[in-house]
Structure formats: structure tokens, C-alpha cells
Amino acid sequence: MKDLSPLIECVPNFSEGRDPTIIAQIESAIQSVEAVQLLHRDMGYGANRTVLTFVGPPAAIVEAAYKAIQTAAAYIDMRSQKGEHPRMGATDVCPLIPIRGISLEETVHWANQLAEKVGKDLDIPVYLYEAAARNPVRRNLANIRSGEYEGLALKMQQADWVPDYGPTVFNPRSGATVIGARPFLIAYNVNLKTKDVEAANFIAQRVRESGYVHKIDGLIQRDESGAAIRKKGRCKGVKAIGWFIDEYGHTQVSMNVTDLDSCAVHEAFEACREIANDIGVELNGSELIGLAPLRVFLEAGQFFAEGTAWAEAELVKLAIEQLGLSVLAPFQPQKRIIEYLLKR
């Protein structure tokens, strides 16, 4: 009989990607909770960030996430933390994602339970985002994170940026944490054969849904009211920035693909390729952060197969090859596709 018991995935992002002993402590805290399964770890040295993925029943997920945030607060000192990835806290963001037998609205309830406990017991300011947001402006993580850790003390003094839970004063060691409930998204980076961050940002701005400020000969174009005119990007539901990763020696277009029904991963990849070609930049494969559902690989495989009928394993292999997912490190589908992991 098919298991329909509620299952939530948690994908916290920690502001530490260089010291494996710290991440091991956080993993140990997660694994101490019965019924929770730790699926994946993704450490990035240049970004100085680690993404962990674990699944379990709702109450167990809240307990494991709390213990992870507590451990991160004990070991990560934001006063000395530096990295390429935008961040505002030791546990920067902690989303809960409904996987099976539970709605997004029900997941919001559990996100609030976690946020309240973190704010009260750990004295960490907590902001709610995505489906859990109480303020529409806070639905977007980028709005909350704007100014990052360095601007957080001043930001918290503004009436519009009082935390949803926890202290209303700055926590210099741990910063702030963003907790929420959201649908599944794909964290995905496209590698560029260039060190030019401006080129990476140019591509990111034209791929992401929010687009870019329209300029002609370097001058911002404005409408009749004087507001800057923005041009929409190509990919709906995609957020993107460009950055240079020293450990790889090249730039990336770093994306969150938030709506797979509106933009598939391979469509974002192809958009990057076309825009890069227009400015004379080559791609060098891509990088998946964390896990992805099987549909990502089947859809990409079917696209690259160009109508030819292939078996599932062949489609997955073709997608990995054509997206260049093994350029930076060997890509093992049995360890990166969520359905395969849940079959264990």
C-alpha cells in the first residue's frame, strides 16, 4: 500500500562551507531525531555556505530543524564570516517544503511553530517568508536579505523590519534567520568560461524574471513619472545573480528555479546559453545544489532527445551529459534525485 503519511522536506542554508567539523556537528544534531532522514549535504567553499536536505514527519522536522539552528548558532560566528553568497545569519534561511500528504497551508503552521521556538528559546530574530509571510514584501527572500548581515542592525531599527519572532534587537553573533514554507525549488548554477562578473550579471539579469533596468548608451531610461524603466527577463519564476567562485576559477549564473511548471531547468540553461552566445561567452556545464525531483531530468532528457523514445535511465543520463552536471564533480543520480533517495 502506498504510504500517504505526511512528509516534509527541510533545506536549511548555513553560513559555513569551509569547516567540515562544524557541518558534522549540525548533521549530528539533525540525525539525533528519530524518523528524520538526512538525504544530502552540499558544501561550497567560495560561497562559504552549506545546504543540508532532510525529510521526515512534520513534528520531527521541526525538532530536527530547531536542533540544527541551535547548533549553528553555537559554532558559527557571523562577526567573522565572509563568503560570496548573500547571507544574514548563521542559519541564513530554513524553508519547509511539503512533499507528501500535507498541504502548503498546513506546512505554514509548522513553519510558525519552528520560528516561534527559535525566536523565543535561542534569542535569534526570525523573519517569515514565502507562504508563511505575514507581510507581502517579506514573501521574497531577497527583500528580507537586502543589506545582508552588515546592514541588519540598522535595518532592524526600522518599523517595517521588526522581526516576526524573537528579539527586536540585533544578535551580532548569529544574525537573523528566515523561516518559511514554500513549494519545491531548484538551486542551480550555470558555469561560464570567463572570470568577468559583469558578463555573469548581464546574463543573470536577462534570464531572471525580475529583469533589469533599461539603459541606452549607459543612461537609465525613465517613464513619464521619472521611474526607471525595467525590462522583464526571459524565465518566469527564476531568480538569478552573477558571481565569481575562486575555487572554480570562473563565474557562474546562480539561479533559483522556483516554478518548474513555468520554467524547466533545461529551459533556464538554454536561456543562459543563448544570451551568453550573444556576448561571446561560452558555457562550461552547470551545477545542481542539493537535490531535484526526477521530473527535472526526464523533462531535460526528453528535450535533448528531440522526440526519440528513451527509457528512464537513458533520459536521466542524457540530461546529466547535456547539462554538464559532472563538469565540476561526478554527478551521481542515485544520490541527487529525491525519488531515488526516498526508495531506500
C-alpha positions as CSV (number, residue, x, y, z in Angstrom):
1,M,0.0,0.0,0.0
2,K,1.3,3.5,-0.9
3,D,2.5,5.5,2.1
4,L,0.4,8.7,2.4
5,S,1.7,9.8,5.8
6,P,2.7,13.5,6.0
7,L,6.2,14.1,4.9
8,I,8.1,17.5,4.9
9,E,11.4,18.3,3.4
10,C,13.7,20.9,5.2
11,V,16.5,22.6,3.3
12,P,18.4,24.9,5.7
13,N,21.3,27.0,4.4
14,F,24.1,27.6,6.9
15,S,26.8,30.3,6.6
16,E,29.7,27.9,6.8
17,G,31.1,26.0,3.9
18,R,34.8,25.6,4.8
19,D,35.0,23.8,8.1
20,P,33.6,20.2,7.8
21,T,33.8,19.7,11.6
22,I,31.1,22.4,12.1
23,I,28.8,20.9,9.5
24,A,29.3,17.4,11.0
25,Q,28.1,18.8,14.4
26,I,25.0,20.2,12.7
27,E,24.4,16.9,10.8
28,S,24.7,15.0,14.1
29,A,22.1,17.2,15.7
30,I,19.7,16.5,12.8
31,Q,20.3,12.8,12.9
32,S,19.7,12.6,16.6
33,V,15.9,13.0,15.9
34,E,14.2,9.7,15.2
35,A,12.2,9.4,12.0
36,V,14.3,12.1,10.2
37,Q,16.4,11.1,7.2
38,L,19.3,13.2,6.2
39,L,19.5,13.0,2.4
40,H,22.2,15.3,1.2
41,R,25.0,17.8,2.1
42,D,26.2,20.4,-0.4
43,M,29.2,22.5,0.9
44,G,30.5,25.4,-1.1
45,Y,33.9,26.9,-0.1
46,G,33.7,30.1,-2.2
47,A,30.1,30.7,-1.2
48,N,31.1,29.7,2.4
49,R,27.7,28.1,2.6
50,T,26.3,24.6,3.2
51,V,22.9,23.3,2.2
52,L,21.5,20.3,4.0
53,T,18.5,18.3,3.0
54,F,16.4,16.1,5.3
55,V,12.9,14.7,5.3
56,G,10.5,13.4,7.9
57,P,7.1,13.8,9.7
58,P,6.2,17.4,10.5
59,A,6.8,17.4,14.3
60,A,10.1,15.6,13.8
61,I,11.2,18.0,11.1
62,V,10.5,21.0,13.4
63,E,12.6,19.3,16.2
64,A,15.5,18.5,13.9
65,A,15.5,22.0,12.3
66,Y,15.5,23.6,15.7
67,K,18.4,21.5,16.8
68,A,20.3,22.3,13.6
69,I,19.7,26.1,14.1
70,Q,20.8,25.8,17.7
71,T,24.0,24.0,16.8
72,A,24.8,26.5,14.0
73,A,24.3,29.4,16.5
74,A,26.8,27.7,18.8
75,Y,29.5,27.2,16.2
76,I,29.1,29.9,13.6
77,D,30.1,33.5,14.5
78,M,28.8,35.9,11.9
79,R,31.1,38.7,13.1
80,S,34.0,36.9,11.2
81,Q,32.0,35.2,8.4
82,K,32.8,36.1,4.8
83,G,31.7,34.5,1.5
84,E,30.4,35.1,-2.0
85,H,26.8,34.1,-1.2
86,P,24.4,36.8,0.2
87,R,23.6,36.0,3.9
88,M,22.2,37.5,7.1
89,G,22.6,34.8,9.7
90,A,24.4,31.7,10.9
91,T,21.3,29.8,9.7
92,D,20.5,32.1,6.8
93,V,17.3,30.5,5.6
94,C,15.3,27.4,6.7
95,P,12.4,26.5,4.3
96,L,9.9,23.7,4.9
97,I,8.6,22.0,1.8
98,P,5.5,19.8,1.6
99,I,6.5,16.5,0.0
100,R,3.6,14.1,0.6
101,G,0.3,14.0,2.5
102,I,0.4,17.6,3.6
103,S,-0.6,20.9,2.0
104,L,1.4,24.1,1.8
105,E,-1.0,25.8,4.1
106,E,-0.6,23.1,6.7
107,T,3.2,23.4,6.3
108,V,2.9,27.1,7.2
109,H,1.6,26.1,10.6
110,W,4.7,24.0,11.3
111,A,7.0,26.8,10.0
112,N,5.4,29.2,12.6
113,Q,6.0,26.6,15.3
114,L,9.7,26.4,14.4
115,A,10.0,30.2,14.1
116,E,8.4,30.9,17.4
117,K,10.7,28.3,19.2
118,V,13.8,29.6,17.6
119,G,13.0,33.2,18.4
120,K,12.0,32.5,22.0
121,D,14.5,29.9,23.1
122,L,17.6,30.9,21.0
123,D,17.1,34.7,21.1
124,I,17.5,34.8,17.3
125,P,15.4,37.3,15.3
126,V,13.2,35.4,12.8
127,Y,11.6,36.6,9.7
128,L,8.8,34.6,7.9
129,Y,8.9,34.3,4.2
130,E,7.2,32.8,1.1
131,A,3.8,31.2,2.0
132,A,4.4,31.9,5.7
133,A,5.0,35.7,5.3
134,R,2.6,38.0,7.1
135,N,3.8,41.0,5.0
136,P,3.7,40.7,1.2
137,V,7.1,42.4,1.0
138,R,8.6,39.6,3.0
139,R,7.4,36.8,0.7
140,N,10.5,37.4,-1.4
141,L,13.7,36.3,0.4
142,A,15.8,38.9,-1.5
143,N,13.8,41.7,0.2
144,I,14.4,40.4,3.6
145,R,18.1,39.6,3.0
146,S,18.8,43.0,1.4
147,G,21.6,44.7,3.2
148,E,22.8,41.3,4.4
149,Y,24.3,40.8,7.8
150,E,26.3,44.0,7.7
151,G,23.2,46.1,7.4
152,L,21.0,44.1,9.7
153,A,21.5,46.1,12.9
154,L,20.3,49.3,11.2
155,K,17.5,47.6,9.3
156,M,16.0,46.1,12.4
157,Q,15.6,49.6,13.8
158,Q,13.1,50.4,11.1
159,A,9.4,49.9,11.9
160,D,8.9,47.9,8.7
161,W,11.6,45.4,9.6
162,V,10.7,44.3,13.1
163,P,11.2,40.5,13.2
164,D,8.1,38.2,13.2
165,Y,9.5,36.3,16.2
166,G,12.3,36.6,18.7
167,P,14.2,39.7,19.9
168,T,13.8,43.0,18.2
169,V,17.5,43.9,18.8
170,F,20.4,42.8,16.7
171,N,22.1,39.5,17.6
172,P,25.8,40.1,16.5
173,R,26.9,36.5,16.7
174,S,24.0,34.7,15.0
175,G,22.4,37.5,12.9
176,A,18.9,36.6,11.9
177,T,17.2,33.6,10.4
178,V,14.5,33.4,7.7
179,I,12.0,30.6,8.1
180,G,9.0,29.8,5.9
181,A,7.1,27.3,3.8
182,R,7.4,27.1,0.1
183,P,7.0,24.7,-2.9
184,F,9.9,22.8,-4.2
185,L,12.6,24.9,-5.9
186,I,15.8,24.1,-7.7
187,A,19.0,25.8,-6.7
188,Y,21.0,25.7,-9.9
189,N,24.2,27.3,-11.2
190,V,25.4,27.6,-14.8
191,N,29.2,27.8,-15.3
192,L,30.7,30.4,-17.6
193,K,34.1,30.2,-19.3
194,T,35.0,33.7,-18.1
195,K,36.2,35.5,-14.9
196,D,34.1,38.6,-15.9
197,V,31.5,39.1,-13.2
198,E,29.9,41.9,-15.3
199,A,29.2,39.3,-18.0
200,A,27.7,36.9,-15.5
201,N,25.5,39.6,-14.1
202,F,24.4,40.6,-17.6
203,I,23.3,37.1,-18.3
204,A,21.6,36.7,-14.9
205,Q,19.6,39.9,-15.3
206,R,18.3,38.8,-18.7
207,V,17.4,35.4,-17.5
208,R,15.7,36.2,-14.2
209,E,12.0,37.1,-14.2
210,S,12.6,40.5,-12.5
211,G,14.8,41.5,-15.4
212,Y,16.9,44.7,-15.4
213,V,16.9,48.4,-15.5
214,H,16.7,49.5,-19.2
215,K,19.7,51.6,-20.3
216,I,20.7,53.2,-23.6
217,D,24.3,54.2,-24.0
218,G,24.7,53.8,-20.3
219,L,21.8,56.1,-19.4
220,I,18.9,54.8,-17.4
221,Q,15.6,55.1,-19.3
222,R,12.7,56.6,-17.4
223,D,8.9,56.7,-17.9
224,E,6.8,59.8,-17.7
225,S,6.7,59.8,-13.9
226,G,10.5,59.6,-13.8
227,A,10.7,56.0,-12.6
228,A,13.4,53.8,-14.1
229,I,12.0,51.5,-16.8
230,R,12.6,47.8,-16.2
231,K,12.7,45.1,-18.8
232,K,11.4,41.7,-17.9
233,G,13.8,38.7,-18.1
234,R,13.2,35.6,-20.1
235,C,12.4,33.0,-17.5
236,K,9.3,33.2,-15.3
237,G,9.8,32.1,-11.7
238,V,13.6,32.3,-11.9
239,K,15.8,34.4,-9.6
240,A,19.4,34.9,-10.6
241,I,22.6,36.7,-9.8
242,G,26.1,36.5,-11.2
243,W,29.2,35.8,-9.2
244,F,32.9,34.7,-9.3
245,I,33.8,31.5,-7.5
246,D,37.5,31.5,-6.7
247,E,37.7,27.7,-6.1
248,Y,36.5,27.1,-9.6
249,G,38.3,30.0,-11.3
250,H,35.3,31.1,-13.2
251,T,32.0,32.9,-12.9
252,Q,28.5,31.4,-12.6
253,V,24.9,32.5,-13.1
254,S,23.4,31.3,-9.8
255,M,19.7,30.7,-10.0
256,N,16.7,29.6,-8.0
257,V,14.2,28.0,-10.3
258,T,11.0,28.5,-8.3
259,D,8.3,27.3,-10.6
260,L,9.1,24.2,-12.7
261,D,5.7,24.5,-14.5
262,S,6.6,27.9,-15.8
263,C,10.3,27.3,-16.5
264,A,12.1,23.9,-16.6
265,V,15.7,23.7,-15.5
266,H,16.9,22.9,-19.1
267,E,15.0,26.0,-20.3
268,A,16.9,28.2,-17.9
269,F,20.2,26.5,-19.1
270,E,19.3,27.1,-22.7
271,A,18.4,30.8,-22.0
272,C,21.8,31.3,-20.4
273,R,23.5,29.6,-23.4
274,E,21.7,31.8,-25.9
275,I,22.4,35.1,-24.0
276,A,26.0,34.1,-23.4
277,N,26.5,33.4,-27.1
278,D,25.2,36.9,-27.9
279,I,28.0,38.4,-25.8
280,G,30.7,35.9,-26.9
281,V,30.8,33.8,-23.7
282,E,30.9,30.0,-23.6
283,L,29.2,27.8,-21.0
284,N,31.0,25.1,-19.1
285,G,28.3,22.9,-17.8
286,S,26.2,23.5,-14.8
287,E,25.9,22.6,-11.1
288,L,22.9,21.4,-9.1
289,I,22.8,22.5,-5.4
290,G,21.2,19.9,-3.2
291,L,18.5,17.6,-4.7
292,A,16.0,17.7,-7.5
293,P,12.9,15.7,-8.4
294,L,13.0,13.1,-11.1
295,R,10.9,15.2,-13.5
296,V,13.8,17.7,-13.9
297,F,15.9,15.0,-15.5
298,L,13.1,13.4,-17.5
299,E,12.0,16.7,-19.0
300,A,15.5,17.7,-19.8
301,G,16.3,14.3,-21.3
302,Q,13.2,14.4,-23.5
303,F,14.1,17.9,-24.7
304,F,17.7,16.8,-25.7
305,A,16.4,13.5,-27.1
306,E,14.4,15.6,-29.7
307,G,11.4,13.3,-29.9
308,T,13.3,10.0,-29.7
309,A,11.8,7.5,-27.3
310,W,14.3,6.7,-24.5
311,A,14.0,4.7,-21.2
312,E,14.1,6.5,-17.9
313,A,17.7,5.7,-17.1
314,E,18.8,6.8,-20.6
315,L,16.9,10.1,-20.3
316,V,18.5,10.8,-16.9
317,K,22.0,10.0,-18.3
318,L,21.3,12.3,-21.4
319,A,20.2,15.2,-19.2
320,I,23.3,14.9,-17.0
321,E,25.5,14.9,-20.1
322,Q,23.8,17.7,-21.9
323,L,23.5,20.0,-18.9
324,G,27.2,19.3,-18.0
325,L,26.3,18.4,-14.4
326,S,29.5,16.4,-14.0
327,V,31.9,19.1,-15.1
328,L,32.8,20.3,-11.5
329,A,32.3,16.9,-9.8
330,P,30.9,13.5,-10.7
331,F,27.1,13.6,-10.6
332,Q,25.5,10.5,-9.1
333,P,21.8,10.4,-9.8
334,Q,21.1,7.8,-7.1
335,K,22.3,10.4,-4.5
336,R,20.8,13.5,-6.1
337,I,17.3,12.6,-7.3
338,I,14.8,12.8,-4.4
339,E,12.6,9.9,-5.6
340,Y,15.6,7.6,-5.7
341,L,16.7,8.6,-2.2
342,L,13.2,8.0,-0.8
343,K,13.1,4.5,-2.1
344,R,16.0,3.5,0.2
